[in-house]
């Protein structure tokens, strides 16, 4: 009887799920500019017989059959991702992308949904809209101060007002969060535009796909229309073979289509997994035909675009100075990879090239004081020199660059350079200047005043702490470009790739002219050099009523001769071509001109010599941004409901290194009773609120004080740029004071927990619990491996590590990243990050533990103390007499600190913020005997009786 009843219940459940899936397609919120994706049959009409297509009915038959054989969504979903669609159209290198997602809240509780997508750095957002439970939000572009004023008005009146911020890394994030009631539906749609730049012989279109979970309908379409004709198209495997055969590629003479539509079963990481494997970039690479050296001139709708990428030219000889940062912060893998890359780069030099190497820390050295020919003997000698480099000391960028400029200027003045050659400086650095001239504007001025017009400066910034804005200004001001790579990337391959972009100069002194009075507003008409594999793009306006043919004249110097190239463009050919293709963007010339012009004006604005000039340029940029409806650094996008009772703001914040994961997040339901009464939302600015949603994530700052493992203390000293580390060997249950500041009222303590059993006669201890007391806020926070407890006065709230949530008041923010980390922030002064380390429950020895990371801060008082707090005000140290140690891989040195002379050992510790499993190596000088001589007193002096007890230091 029970078996029969159970069988009937299963049948009823299956029927209800089947009924829901039948009804699901009816969930269609009206789109805002994104039509349903067109089937393959429409493309066949463009070039009959030239394409290989999968018919629509075959695709749907496959999906239905797979659903019958195991194509399933999860039985219970709090939030269902109904569809995730991305469509890109590229017309003559001008790309327009639309990202759309539709979701429904199946939970009986309200849920927070975050739309968080990554877009390419430098792309302009042009539109954003969303429909939340029947309420549609649309966007308008305002001058930034106006947009922020509207946002402030909404907050002042107690209206709902969200803030959408774009955060800069190598990608930029667009993020917004909404709370939707049970059964509600929401749709997000974002549009952005960008120009595809040619690098190393091809264009690359990257779409960052992170739906965050399985999508019932996942569709990505890339349409490419190139009047010049498609030379090749390639879609590399960026998902490690998981989606082998899923992308469908169709290519004709001038058009192509890439479709990526994995079924739910194909999206799964494994057959029984609920996680999605769609987490990465879909990359489309292509190039166009080039039959004429003079380039392609495309004229349409009152605007023209001139693409110039000549080939089959002899390379111009180059004079190249490599300026390499060898300061202490380059120690380890960064220096090793830089050396390996430089050895490969030196092998690529041609016999007619000249070169030298400048390496610098607090001092500046040169391998040769003048340029030498790139003979095999000289290259071999340069490699030996580079291999012997040992990073140490500070960073003197100013003197290093002036030395490189002097070598090139002197060679030019003495007539030692080939008149047809090109001179380059390539700067590789990972940090800000710490020695010599420290003022960035002064360094920029020094370089500009000394460098000659025939020298281009290229900069490669390595790591998170380099001032990339400064490097960009430095390069833009001196006829070069800058690029940035991060510490978790392969420095060697990135450096070689960067060098390849600038290593083959083919033309110099290039001038573009369009001798007709009806041509106006040309973006840029002179370029110092053209490098093989790249492309120069010029755009402008013309008067269609006055111009019958557009004439272009190009003058340039090649390796052997002066070139004068001319071409004419027919005015109606492009119009006929575009009119036959519904995927072509008829406004591509206008958009491309605006994109180039605004970027050029932004560069000119950063270099404006006077305030008057800067104001004039600013006014022009603002007018163009509003006219073309795009978000630039001078504008903001105001997103509001039709009634105006809810409002959000999207703008570009000041440059920082924060970044989010770029996925769709789904909030976890907070257990009843876990939200304290003092956390209920309120219009007053001092109220606390708890949001079941994503934490405030940020790219970790590069230099912090860390305590990890059993426990290893790594103390970063900013002034001397040194990491000093020591271990504390104590007993389980002991509570160590980490920070105690009687003036700011901040206390941080850690309680030790032991491993399950000793190893090699020693029982390892770890931090199993951390206590934070913020006296001014009357708030105590206990973070353990089980949960997070927040006490505010007499109220207590407990959060689980399985929650993703934030607790906020006017000064304290507690941000929980599910099963990963907790971040505590007190105003803008102090922040603490706690990492959760989970181990296999049945491991015979290891236990779960916590790591803590504290950025150095000058917000602590002079009375701050504790194992960490005493170093918030840096002691003077002096490290000398570095020598081989007992272990050849661990050199020894003498360290003078606090009146003690200690023997320290060079070694590696771990930073787990970017890799929780393997960690990242952190080089440091290790102080033996539990830090004796480096810390004040003995480590036992830092024992305290309770988790929130202050340290009583004499």
N, C-alpha and C positions, 0 to 999 in steps of 0.2 A: 504493500500500500504506500509506504513512504517512498520507495523507489519510483512508483508510478507518479506520485505527487511531484517528486523532484523533477522527473522528466517533463511534466506539464509546465512547471515553472520555467525550466530552461527554454521550452518552446515559446512561452509567452515573452520571456526576455529577448529572445532572438527576433520575435515579431516586432517588438517595440523598437529595437535597434534598427531593424529593416525599415520600419515606418519613418523613423527619424532621418535616415539616409535618403529616403524618397523625398522628404520635405526639405532637406537641406539645400538643394539647388534653388529653392524659392527665395533663399536669403540673398537678395541682390540689392545692395544700397546703390543709388544712382552714383555713377562715377563722375569725376570732375576732370575730363580731358583724356581718360584712358578707355578707349573702346575695347571690346572683347578682342583677344588676339586673333589675327586673321589666319585662316588655314593655309595649307600648302598650295591648294588649288589656285589661289589668287596669284601666287608667284609664277605658276606655270605659264600664265598668260603673258608675262613680261618677256619671256624668251623661250618659246615652245621648243621642246626637244633638247634644250641645253641643261636642264636641271633634273636631278634625281630626287623625287619627292615620295614621302609616305602619305597616302591619302588619309583624309580625316577619319573616314569610317573605320579604317584599319586601326588607327590609334585608339579610338574609343572601344572597338571590339577587344583589343588587347587589355585595356584597363578593366573592362567588365569581366573578362575571363580570369584575370589575375585576382580580382576581388572575390570571385567565386572560389578560387583555389587558395585563399589565405590572405588576400588584400584586406587588411583590417585596420581600423583606427583603434585607439585605446577605449576600453569599455567605459571608463569613468574619467572624464577630463573636466577640470575646473574651468579652464578656458580652452576652447577649440580654435585652432588656427584653420579657418575654413579655406582661405586661399592666400597665396604669396606669389605675386606676379611682378616681374621686372621686364620692362621693354626699353631697348635702346635703339635709336635710329641715328646712323652716322651718314651725313651727306657732305662729301668733300671735306673730311676731317672734322666737321662740326658735329659733336655728339650731343644728343638730348636723351636723357634717361628718366623714366618714371618708375617709381617703386610703390607698389600698392599691397596692403594686407587687409584682410577681413577676418574679424574674430567674433566669437559669441561666448558669453559667460554662461556656462552650464551649471555653475555652483549655486547653491541656495543662499550664498552670502555675496555681498559686493566684492568685486575684485579690482585690483590695480593692474593696469596693462600699460607697458612701456613700449613705445615705438622708438627703437634706437638703431639707426642704420649708419653705415660708414660710406662716405663719399670721397672721391679723390681730392687730395689737397690742391687747391687752386680752382676747383670747380665753383661755379656760381649757382646758388639756389635761386630758382625762379618762381616756384609756387609750392604751397603746402595747403592741404585741406583735410578735414576729417569730419566724419559723421558719427556722432555718439548718441545712440538710442533715439534716433530721429532728429537730433539737433545737428545742423550742418555748420561747420566753422570754415570760413574762407580767409584768405590772406590778402593784405595790401602792403606795399613797400612805402616806408616813411623815412625821412631823415632821422638819424639815430636818436638825437635828443628828443625829437617829437614822439618817436615810438616809445621811448622810455618814459616820457611824460604820460602818455596814454596808459601805459602799464601801471605807473604809480597811481594814477587816478582810480583805476579799477581796484587796486589794493586798498586805497584810502576809503573807498565807498563800501568795503567789505565784500566786493564781488570776487568770484573765483578768478585767480590770475596766476597762470603758470609761467615758467621761464624756460625757454628752449635755448640752450647754449651750444655753440659749435666749438669743439675743443681740438686743438691742433697737435698732430703728430705727423706721420707720413700720410695718414688719412685724417679726415675730419668727421666728427660725429654730429648727427642731427638727432635730438632726443626729446621726446615729450611723453608725459605720463597722464593717464586719465583713470578715473574710478568709475566702473560701470556696475549697474545693479544686476541682480539675478535675471537671466534670460535676455539681457540687453545685447545689442550688436554694435560693433564699432568698425569703421573703415578709416584707414590712414592712406594718404597719397602724397608723395614727395616728388618734385621735379627738379632736376639740375642740369646744367649744360657745361661743356668743357670742350677744348680744342685738343685734338690728338696730335702730339708732337712726334716727329720721326726721330728715333734713336737707334743707332747701330743697324740701319738699313730696314727698319720696319716700324709700323705703328702698333701700339699695344692698347687694347681696350680691356680694362679690368672692372669686373663687377663683384663687389664683396657680398657674398650670399651668406646670411646668418639668420634664417627664420627662427632659430631658437628651439624648434621642436618639429614634429611631423606635421606636414600640411596636407589637407585633403586634396587641394589642387596647387601644385607648384609649377609655375610656367615662367621660363626665361626666354626671351626672344631678342636677338640682335640682328638688325637689318642694316646692311652697308650698301650705300649707293655712291660710286666713285666714277664720275664721267671720264676720267683718264684711263679707266680700265684696271681690273684687278690682276696683279702679277702673281700673287700667291695668297693663300689664306690658311692659317693653322690654328688649331685649338689644342694647346698642350694639356696633358693630363695633370691637373693640379690637385686631384683627390685620391692619389695613390692607388689608382686602378679600381676604386669602388664603383665608379659610374662608367665603366668601360662599355662603349656602345650606346650609351644614353644620348649624348649630343648628336643631333642630326645636322649635318653640314651640307648646304646647297650653295653652289657657286656658279655664276654665269660670267660673261665677259666683263660686265660693269657693275654687277650686283651680286650680293651674297646674303645668305640667311643662316644663322646659327640658332638652333632650337634646343633647349635643355628642359625636359619635362619628365623627371623621374616620378614613377608611381610611389604610392605610400610604401609598398614593400621594398622598392629600390632605395628609398630614403633611409631606411633603418640601418643602423650601424651593424647589426647582425640580425638573423632571421627572427629572433625572439626579443630584440632590443626595442625599448620605447624611445631611445635617443635617436636624433637625426644625424646622418652622416653629412648633410649639407651644411658645411661649416668651413668656408674658405672662399677662394676667389675663382671665378670663371674668367679665363683669359682668352681673348681673341687677338691673334696677331695677323697682320696683313701688310702688303705693300702694293703700290700702283705702278703702272707702266710709265716710263719717261723716255720719250722718243727724241726730245729736243733738249739741248743744253740750256736753252733760254728759259725753260720752265713752262708751267701751265698757267694760262691767264683765263680766269672764269669771271664772266660779267653777267649780272642779272639784277633786275629790280632796283637800279640806282646805286648799286654797290659792286665793287670788283675785289677779287682775291687773286693774288699772284703767288704761286707755289714755285720755289726755286730750289732744286736739288740736283745739280749736274753730276754726272758720273764719268768714268773713263778719263780722268785727269791725273796727271802725274802728281804725287804728293809734294808739297812744299817742304824744304828742309826746315827743321825746328831747332831752336835753342831752348833747352828746358832745364829749369832749376827745380829740384825736388826739395821742399822745405818740410822736414819731418819733426814732429813733436816727440821728444824722448824723455819727458818729465816723468816723475814717479807714478803718476796716475795711469801711464801706459804700460805699467808692469804686467806681466803675465800673458794671457792669450791675445790681447790686443796688439802687443808689440810683436809677438811671434807671428801672427797673421800678417801684420804690416810688413815685416821683413820678407816673408814668403812672397807676398804680392810684389814687393819692390824688385825681387830677383827676377820674377817673370816679366815685369815691365821693362827692366833693363835689357832683357833679351830681345824685346820687341823694337828697340831703337835701331834705326838705319845707319849705315856707314856715313851718310852725309849729315847726320844730326850731331849736335854738340850738347853736352850736359855737364852737370855737377850736382852734388848733394850737400844740403845744409841741414844739420840736425841741431836741435836746441832744447835746453831745459832752462835753468837760470843763466846758463852760459850759452854761447853760440859757437859752433864749430863748423868747419867746412872740410869736406873730403879733398877738394881742390879749390884753391883760391881763384881760379879762373876756369872758363869753359874748356873742355877737352873733347876731342872727336870720339865718337862711339865705336872705337875699335874693340876687338875681342879682348885684347889685353886690358884696356881701361875698364871695360864692363866687368871683367873678372875681378879686378882690383876693387872696384866699387862694391861688388857683392861681399867681398871679404870685410870691407869696412863696415857695411851695414850689419853683417852677422855678429860683429863684436859689440854692438851698441847695448849698453845696460841702462835701462830707464832709472832715473832718479832726479830729485830736485824739483824746482818750480818751473814756471812757464813764462818765457820772455818772447812773446810773439812779435812785439814791435821791432826789437833789434834783429830778430831772425829775418823778417821780411825786408828790412832796410839793407841787410847784408846781401840778400839774394838780388835785390834791385840794383845795388851797387855793382855786383859782378856783371850783370847784363848791361847796365849803362856804360861801364868802363869798356867792355868788349865792343860795344857799338861805337863809342867815341874813338876808339883806337882803330876802327875799321876792320875788326876781326870777324864781323858777322857777314854772312852772305846777304847782299841787298834784297834778295828775293825770299829770305827766310822769315819765319814767324817765331817770336819769343814768348815763352810761357813760363809762368811760375805755378806750381801745384803745391798748395799748402795742405798738410794733413795734421789735424790737431784734435784733441779730445777735451780741452778745457779752456777756461778763461785765463787771461794773463794774470800772473801772481807776482811777477818780478819785472823790474824796469818800469816802463810806461804802463799804467793800469787803466787810464781813461780811454775808453773805446773810441770816442769821437776824436781824440788826439791821435791815436794810432791810425785811424782812417784818414785823417788830414795829413799825417806824415807820409803815408804810402802814396796818397794822391799827389802830393807836392814833389815827390822824388821819382815816381815811375814815369817812364817815357811813353809816348803814344803808341809805340809799336809793341808794347808788352801787355799780355792778357794774364790776369790773376784768377786762378781757379782754386776753390776751397772745398775740402772734404771734412765735415765735422763728424767726429766719432763720439757716440755715447749720449747720455741724457743731460749732462751738465754743461755741454758746450753751448755758447751763445750763438745759436744758428742765425738769428736776425743780424747779428754783427757780421758774421761771415758772408751772408747774402749782400749786405750793404757794401762790404769790402770788395766783393767780386763784381757786383753790378756797377760799381763806380770805376772799375778798372777792366772793362771789356771782357769779363768772364762770367762764370756761373758758379753756384754753390750747390752742394748736395749734402744730405745728412744720412748717416746710418746709426743704428743703435747698438748698444753693447751686446744684445742677444742675437745679433745678426752676424753672418760670416764676414768679418772685416776683410779678409783676403780677397774673396770673390767680388765684394762690393767695390773695393779699391781698384781692382783690375777693370771692372766694368766702367767705373767712372773715368779711368784713364783712357780706355778705348774710345770714349765719346769725344775726347779732345786730342787724340794722338795722331790724327791724319788730316792736317790742314791742306786743303786743295786750292783755295782762293783767298786773297786778301784785298783790302781796300775796295769793298764792293759798294757800288752806288746804283740805286734804282731811280729812274725818272720817267714821268708820264707826261710828255710835252703836249698838253692840251689844256686850255684855260678852264674847261668845264670840270676837270678833275680837282677835287679838294679833299682836305682832311685825310691825307695819306698817313698811315700809322707810323711808319718808320722807313726811311729811304737810304740809310747808310749802315753798313755792318763791317766790323774790322776784319773778320775771318769767316770762312766757311769750312766746316769739318766734314769729312766723308761720313756717309750714313745718316746725316741729319737733314734738315730742311729749313730754308728761310721762307717766312710767310709775310707778305705785305698786303695790306688792304686799304681801300679808300672809297670815296664817293665820286659819283659823276652825275651830270645832268642828262637824262635820257633824251630830252628834247633837242639837245645841242650836239650830242656825240653819236656818230654813226659807226665808228671803229675806234677801239682803244689801242693805242700804241705804247709799247714799253721799251725802254732802252736801259741796258745793264752794262756797266763798265766794271772791270775787275782785273786783278793781276794774278796770273797763274805762275807755275814754277818756271815757265820759259818765256812767257809773253804777256803783253797787255791785251785784254779781250774787250771787244765791244759787241754786244748781242742785242738784236732787235726782234720784236715779234708784234703781231697784230691779233686782236681778238674779235671774232664775229659776235654781233650783239644778240642774235636770235637762236643760235645753236643750242645753248644751254637751256633756254626756255622751252624749246621743243622737247628736249630730253627729259626735263623734270616733269613736264605736264603728263607724261606717259607713265609715271611711277607714283602710286599713291603713298609709298613709304618715304619718298624724297621730301625733304624740308624745303619749301619754296623760299623761306626766309633765312636760309643758311648764310648767305653773303652778309646780310645785315647783322645777324647774331655774331658772326665771326669778326666782322669789323668792330663791333661794340666790345667784344671780349678782348681783342688785341689792344684797342685804344685805351680801355679802362686799366688794363694791366700796365701799359706803357706809362699812363699818367700816374698810377700808384708808385711806380719806380721813380719817376721824376719828382714826385711829391716828397719821397724819402730823402732825396738829394737836393731839395730846393735850397738855394743859397740864402734867401731872405724870407721873412715872414709874409711879405706882400705876395711874392711869387707862390708861396705855399698856399695862401688863401685863394688865389686865382685858380690854381690847379684843383684845389679841394672843391670849389664851386662847380667846375666843369665835371668832375667825377660824380658829384652828387646829382647834377642834372641828368647825366647819362644813366645813372643807376635807377633813378625814378622813371625815366622815359622807357627804359628797357626792362623794367620790373625785375631787378636782380638784387640779391643781398651782397653788398660789398662791405669793406671795413667802415664805410661812412653811412651805411643805411641799416635799417632794421625791418624785419617783417612782423607786422602786427596781425595776429590770428585771432579772430573773434567770431562769436555767434551772430546770427542775423539780428537778434534783439539787442546785441551789445552788452548783455549782462555777464558774459564770460569772455575773458581776454587773455591771450598769451603773447609772448614776445620772443622773436628769434633774431639774434644778432651774432656778430663775431666778437668774442671777448678778447681781452689782451692776451698776447701770446703766452701760453704756458705748456706744460708737458703732461697735463692730465688727459686721460683717454678712457673711454669705456670699451666694452667688448664688442659693441656694434651688433647686438642681437635683439630679438624681441624677448622681453622678460614677462613673466607671469607671476603675480604676487601670490604668496602663500597665505592661506587663511590663518589668522592669529587665534589661538585657543581662547575660549571664554575666560575672562578673569585675568588674562595676561596683559591686557591694556589697562594701566592704572587710571584712576579718575583724573589725575593731573595731566594725562596725555590726551584728553579729548580735544578735538579741534576747536579753535576759538579765533575770532577776528583780531584779538589783541596781539601785539607783536611779541609779548613775553610768554605766550602759551607754548606748552609742549604738545607734540603730536607724534603718534606712532603710525607709520604707513607700512602696510604689508606690500612691499615692493623692493626694487633693487637698491643696493647700497650706493653710497657716493663713492664710486671707484675712481682711482687715479693711478697714473703711471708712477711707480715708487720713485721718490727722490733718490739720487745716486749715492749720496753720502749720508749715512745715518749711524747712530749708535745701535748696536745689535746685541741681543742675548739669545743664543740658540743652543740646542742640544743639551749637553750634560754639565752644567751650563757653561758655554763659551761666551765670554764678554768680548766684544769688538768695539773699541772706543775710537771714533773718528775725530781727529784733531784738525779743524779746518785751516788754521793759520799755517801749520807746518805740513798740511796735506799728508798726514800719516795715519795709518790704522795701527793701533796698539791693542794687543789682545792678551787675555789671561783667562784661566779657568778657576772655578771655585769648587773645591772638593769638600762636601759637607754631608749631612745626614738627612734622610727623609723626614719631613715634618718641620724642619727648621724654616723660619721666615726671615728673608733677607730684605733689608731696606735698599731700594734702588734709587728713589728720589725722595727727598724731604726738604721742602722749602717753606720755612715758617712765615715768610712775608707774603708769598702768593697763596699759601694755604694748600699746596699740592703735595700729596703723599702717594708714592707708588711702592708697593711691596710685592714680593714673590715668595710663594711657599713651595718647597721642594717636595717632590714625590720620587720614590725609588723604583728602579727596575725590578723585574720579578725575581731575579736571582743574580748573584755576582758573576762576573766574568773575569778570568785571570786574577782571581782574588780581590777584585774591586767591584763594589756596588755603585753603578752609575746613578746619578740623581738628575732630575729635570724639573722645570717649573710646571707644576700641575695646576696651579691656581695663582692668579694675579689680582691684587686689590688696588683700586684707584679711589682716592678721596679728594674731592674738590670742595674745600671748606667754604669758599665764597658762595657756592651754589647749593650748599647743604646736600651734596649728592655723593653717594658711595656706589661704586660699580665693582662687582666681583665677576671675573672671567675665569671659568674653570673649563676643563675638557668636557664637562657634561652640559653646562648651560651658561647663560649670562644673566646675572641678577642686578637689577637697578633699584636702588633705594633713594627716595627723595623725601626727606623728613620722615613721616611715619608710614609712607606708602611704599610698597614693594612690588616690583614687577619682574617676572622671570621670562626670558626669551630662550628658545631652544636653538641649538646650532642648525637645526633643520629648517629654521625660519630664515626668510630674507626680509629684512625690515630696517627701519630707521626710527630712532627716538630723538626728538629735537626739542630744545627750548631756545631762548634768546642767545645763549652762549655755549651750551653743550649739545653736541651731536654724537649719537651712538649709531654707527652704521654696521649692520651685520650682513656679511656676504656668506650665503648659505654654505656650511661645511668647509669654509675656507679661512675667513678672517673677520676680525672686528676692528673698526677704526673709531677712536675716541678723539674728538676735537673740542678744545676749550677756546671759544672765540676764534680769533685769528692768530693767537699767540702760540699755542702748544697743541701738538697732536701726538697720538700714540697708535701704533698698529700692532695687533696681536694675531699671529698666525697659528692655526690649529694643525697639529701634526697627528694624523690618524695612522695607526699601525694595525697589522693583522691581529685580530682578537686572540688567536690561538698561538701567537708568537711566544716562544718559550722564555724570552728575556725582555723584549722591549715593551714599553707602555706608551699610551697617548701622552703628548706633552704640548706646551705652548712656547712660542718664540715671541719676543717683543722687539719692536723697532721704534726708535725715537730720533727724529731729525734734530741736529744741534740747534739750540735756540738761545737768543740773548734775552728772552723774556723772564728767565729765572733770576732771582735776586742773588746778591753776592753771598748770602747765607745758605744758598742751596747746597745740599750735601747728599750723601748716599753713594753707593757703589757706582752709580751713573751720574747723579746730580753734581758731584764734585767736579766733573769734567765739562759742565756747561760753561764754566769759565776756564778757558784752556790754560794748563800749566806749560811752562817753557820746557822743551825737550831738545836735546842735542844728540844725534846719532853719529858715531864716528867709528873709525877703525874697522870697517866691514872686512870680514875675512872668511875663509872656508871654515865650515863647522865640522863636527864629527860625522854628520851625514852630508855628503857632497851636495845634495839637493837643498840643504838648509844652511845657508851662510849665517855666521854669527856677527854681532857688532856690539859696541859699547854704547849705552844710553845714559846720559846725564839728565836726571829729572828730580825735582824736589830735594836737592842736596844729596841724592844717592847716585852711585855709579853702578849700573846694572848690566849684566850680560844678557842680551836678547837674541832670539833665534828667528830667522825669516821663515815663514811658513804660510799655509793657506787655511782659511776658515770658510764657512759657507753662508751665503745669503739665499734664503729660500723664497723671496718675494715673487720672483718671476718664474721659478721652477720649483714647485713644492716637493718634488720627488728627489731630484738630483742636486738641486741648488746651483748657485753660481759661485765660483771661487773668488775669495776676497783675500788678497795678499796682506799680511800684517807682520809686525814685529812682536814676537811672543815673549811675555814676561813670566818667568817661572815662579814657583812657590806661591800659587794663588794670588799673584799680582803684588807680592810684597815689594815695597819700595816705590811702586807706581801708584798704588792706592794709599790713602792716608791710613796709618795704623795697620791692624790685622783684619782679615775678612770677618773674624768672629766679633769684631766691634760693631758689625752691621746687623747682628741679630736683633729682632724686635719681637715682642711677645704676641701681638695680635696682627691680623691682616691689614688693619687700618692705623696701626700705631705709628707715631712720628719717631724719627731718630733723634735722640738727645746727644748731640755732638758737643764736645767741650768747646 
